[in-house]
Amino acid sequence: MAAMTDGLSEPTDKSIAENEAATPDGARPYRARVVDFAIILKPRVMSLVIFVGLVGLLLAPGTIAPWTGAVAVACISLAAGASGAINMWYDRDIDLNMGRTRDRPIPAGRMAPGHALIMGVILSVASIVTMALVVNYMAAGLLALTVLYYVFIYTVWLKRRTPHNIVIGGAAGALPPVIGWAAVTGTVSIESLSLFAIIFLWTPPHSWALALFSNEDYTRAGVPILPVVAGTRETKKQIGIYTALMIGATYAPVIIGLSGVVYGAAATVLGAGFVRHALRVWRDETDKAARPMFGYSILYLFMIFAFLLIDRAVPFAL
């Protein structure tokens, strides 16, 4: 679930040059702080990953010891952070040329790139091994798949080569609730895949909304995201298509019996809000409507998964 970032500030040629060469020989005055090591774990992304993974764990049938469940959620969060650190190491050249990312620890010269890579690899291995030893092998295998997919399929292969990077790469961000489910059951089921489908189909409109109002950044960095390659009109069309598919997917938990009317009603109201934002983006020729849609999309996903839990807790849910 990359791309959950806040506002932009346009970089100037001077600021970029200053970041690229902090000293005469291009060496940077690295001064990593504790907060910088936290930043490279992408805490905003991690928080939502933790939540959807926890929901998958709590919705799963069967029981899991509280300590084991806590370890499972911790492993999911550490693996997500580790993937973010490796992503920041690999994308440091792109981050340097984007206004919203140029102050990250590596492009800003506060952290040596190798430190982020080492941290990411260590946390990845530790989280996967711990999941295997403490929880179960299925959850560990899915966690390993998530990290490898995000790093090698999305970050290394897709992101710089195709406008379909977000669509295909979104599978990595959609796996945490499946991992949470597997931590309890040791299996992958239709119920957990319905949670996967919601996030998978949510990722394109969420990410493309960001890309619309940061189009200049992506163009400058040379990232072939959809607005850069196909233009804003086609992007808005695809946002509408994926919004419709996503809303349809939110009813799958009701159809298969994972949730009831409380969740179904909430999904309808929240979906109507998403459609309203998508329509505003379609009609807006300035692309200013994309920013509030991006913000709403984050709230939307959180609320969808929150109501899956609320529905389970309400005694009269049908």
N, C-alpha and C positions, 0 to 999 in steps of 0.2 A: 504494500500500500504506500508506494512512494508517492511523492508529489504533494504531500500534505504540508504545505508551507504557507507562511504568511506573506504580507505585502511586499511590493517591489520598490526598489530605488534604482534609477537609471545610473549605470556606471559611466564615468567620463574616461576619455583616452588617458588622461593624466593619472587617474586612480588605478587604472589597469596596469599602466607602466610601472607605477610605484609598487604594486603587488608582485609584478613579474620579476623585478630586480630590486630587491631591498638593499643589496650591497653591490659593489662594482662587479664582482665575478658571478653574479646571479645567485650567490648563496644567500640564504634567508636567516634572519636572526631568530631561530626557533626558540620559543619561550612557552611551551605547552603548560597549561594550567589544568587543574582538576576539572574545572568547568568545561574546558575544551575536549577532554576525553568523554565527558557526558554528551557534548554537542554532536560529536561524530557518530554517536549511537542513534541519532535522529529520534530524540525522546517524544516528539509529537506523533510521529508515525508509530513508535513503539507502544504508546499509550493505547491507541486504538487496536493495535494488534493484540495486546494483552487482553483487552476487553472482549473482543470477538472470540479469542481462544478460550477465555474463561466461560463464555456463554456456551460454546460447544461442549465444554466439559460438564457444565451444570445441567444441560439439557439431555445428556446421554443417559440411557437406561443403565441400571445397575448402580453399584456403589464404588467409591474410591476413598481410601484413607485420606483424611485432611492433609497430612504431611505429604503424601504422595501427590495429591492434587496440587499442593502449593509448589512442589518441585517441578511438576509438569508445566505449570504456568510460568514459573521462573525460567525454565529452559526455553519456552517459546519466546519470552521477552528477550532473553540474552541472545538467542539466535537471530531475532529480528534486528537487534542492535548491532550484532556482529556483521550482518549483511549490509547494514547501513554504513558501517565503518569501511568495509571493503569497497563499497560503492563510491564513497568519498575519496578513497585512495585512487581508484581507477579513473574517476571523473574529475580529477583535480584541474585538468586543463579546461574542461567545460565550465566548471564552477567559477574559474577565474574570469570568464567572459560574460557571466550572467549577474545582473544586478542583485537578484535576490539570494545569490549563493556566494558572491565573491568575498564576503566577510567570514565564511566558514574557516575553521582553524588552519586547514592546509593551504588554500589559496591566499589567505591573509598572512601567511608566514609565521603562524604561532605554533605549528606542529610539523615535524618531519613526516613526509608521506609514509616512510617505512614504519613509523610507530603506529599509524592507523592500521596498516596492513597486518602487522604482527598482532595487534590487539584483536582485530577482526577474526583472524585465523584461530587464535587461542580460544576466544569465546565461542566460536562456531564448534570447534572440536569438543570443548568442555561441555557445552550444552547438549550436543548429540550423544556423547558417551554417557553423561549423567542420565539423560532420558532413557537410554537403553538399559542401564544398570538399575535404576530406581523405579521406572514406570513400566514400559514394555517395548519390545523391538518394533512393533508396528508404528507406534508414535515416534520412535527414534528414526525409523526409516523415512517417515513422512517429513520429519523435521530436517533431515539431511537433504531430502529432495527439494524442500523449500529453499534452503540456503544455496544449494548448487544451481537451482533453476534461476533464482534471482541474480546470482553473481555471474554465471556463465551464459545462460540463455538470454536474460534480459540485459544486464549491464554490459557484458562484453560483446555479445553477438547482435542483439536486436536494436538497442537504443540508438546506435549511430548509423544503422544501415537501412532501416525500413520505417515507414509511417505506421506500420502495424505493431510497432514496439509495445505500445500500451495494451493493445488488445491481447496479444499473445503473452506478453510478459505479466499481465494481470493475474495469471494463474498462481504465481508465487504468493502474492498478497491475499489470495482467496483461501489458502490452505490452513491458516491457523485454527478456525473452528473445527475443521476435519481432524487436525492433530489433537485438539482438546477432546473431541469425541472418542478418538482412538485411545487416548490415555485411559479412559474408563472402560471401554468395551474391547479394546484390542483389535477392532475391525473398522472398516469403512462401509457405511451404509447409505441407502437412499436419503435418509434423513440428514446425514452430515453433508452429503453432496448437494442437497437443496440449499444449505447455508453457503456452501462454496459458490453455487451459481449466483446467489444474490450479490456477493462481493465481486465476483468475476465480471458480471454485467454492469455493476456500479462503477468499476474502475475507469472505463473509457469516458463516460460523460463527466465524471469528476475531474479526470486529468485533462481532458480537452477544454474544460472551462478555464482551468489554470492556464493552459497554453494559449487561449484566445487573448487573455489580457496581459500575457507576457510573451507575445509573439516576437517582439524585437529581440528579446533575450535569446530565445531559441534560434532565431535566424543568425544572430551574431555568433552563437556557439556552434552553429552548424549541425544542430540536432534535427533530423528529418521528421519531426512530429507533424501530425496531420495538418494543422493550420499553415505550417511553413510549406508543405509539399502540395497540398490540394486547395488551399485557400480557406477563408473564413466561412464562405457559404456552404461548402461541402462539409466542413467541420460541424456547423450548426445542424445540418441535415443528419449527420451521423449521431450527433448528440441526441436528437429526437428519436432516432431508431433505437439506440441503445437504452434510452430512458424507457421506452415502451417495453422492450424486452426485460429490463430490470424489474419494472413494476409487475409484469406478469410472473416473474420468478419469485417475487415476494409472497405470492399466494400459494406457492408450492408447499410450504410447511402446513398450511391449512388443509390442502387437498390430501396430503399423505398422513394427516393426523398428528403431526408433531405439535401443532398449536391449535387454538380455537378462535372464538369470535372476538375476544378482546384484542388479540394480536391482529386479526383480520380487519377489524374496524380501524385500528391504528395505522396499519399498512395502507389502507384506502386514503385516509386523511393525509398521511405523510407523502404518499404517492401523488396526490393532487397538488401538493405544494411543489413537488419536484417538477411536475408537468408545467405548472405556472412559471417556474423559473426558466425551464427549457423554451417555453413560448416567448418569454421576454427576450431571451438571448437570440432567438430566431428573428424577432422583429427589430432588434436593436442594431443599427448600422455603425454604432460607435464602439461596440464590444464592451461597454461599461457594465452591462448587465451580467457579464460572465463572472465578475468578481463576487457579487452576492450569491450567484448560483454555486460557485466553488465553496463558499462558506456554508451554505445550506446543505450541500452534499455531505459534508463531514457530519453535521448534526443529524442528517437523515439516516446515515448508516448506523450511528450510535443509537438513535431512537428505535430503529427497526429491531436491532438486537436486544435493546433494553426491553421492548415490549414482548419479545419472545420469552424473556424471563418473567415479566409481569404476568403474562397470560398463564404461565405454568403455576404461578403463585396464587392467582385469584381462584378462590374455591368454586365459584359458579361458572368458570370458563367452560365453554362447550366445544 
